[in-house]
Amino acid sequence: MPATAFGEMVLIWKAQVRNGGKFKPQTSTKDGLEGWMTFTLAGKKVETSRGQSGTIAWDLSAVAKEGWDQGTLTFTGTIPLLGLVKMGDTDDTFAPQYEYHILEADGEHLKLAAPKPGAGDWGEAWFWNFKTRK
C-alpha cells in the first residue's frame, strides 16, 4: 500500500464471479453500503462500522501475477466490509476472508480480490471495491 493514508473507506460494491445468482452472505446490518472502514497506516490499524477493530499488514513483494496485482493485504482481528467468501459450490456456507490480493491502492480507491483456493488463472474469485468517503 502506498504511504498515503486512506482514511475512511466505504464499500462501493462486491461481486462474486460465476456465482449463479445465489450469493447472499449473512453479515451485520452495518456491513453493507452504509458500512465504513477506517485505516490508520501509521499503526497498521483498521476499524469497521461493525464495531470491530484489528490490524492490517501488506506485502508488496507477494505478487501473484505480474501486471494483475500489487501484493497482498492481510487483516487480523477483523475482516473488511462483507469480507466473507462462499465455502462450497452447493451450500450457502460462508467463511471470513483475511488475505486479499491488492489490485489497486491509490489513496482514493482500494480494490481487492480473493481467488477461490485452487482456482488458477481465470478461475473463480471474489472482488471488493472501496472508495474514500467524501
Secondary structure as GFF3:
##gff-version 3
##sequence-region A 1 134
A	DSSP	beta_strand	7	16	.	.	.	ID=ss1
A	DSSP	three_ten_helix	29	31	.	.	.	ID=ss2
A	DSSP	beta_strand	36	40	.	.	.	ID=ss3
A	DSSP	beta_strand	45	48	.	.	.	ID=ss4
A	DSSP	beta_strand	53	59	.	.	.	ID=ss5
A	DSSP	beta_strand	72	76	.	.	.	ID=ss6
A	DSSP	beta_strand	84	86	.	.	.	ID=ss7
A	DSSP	beta_strand	94	96	.	.	.	ID=ss8
A	DSSP	beta_strand	99	105	.	.	.	ID=ss9
A	DSSP	beta_strand	109	115	.	.	.	ID=ss10
A	DSSP	beta_strand	125	132	.	.	.	ID=ss11
###
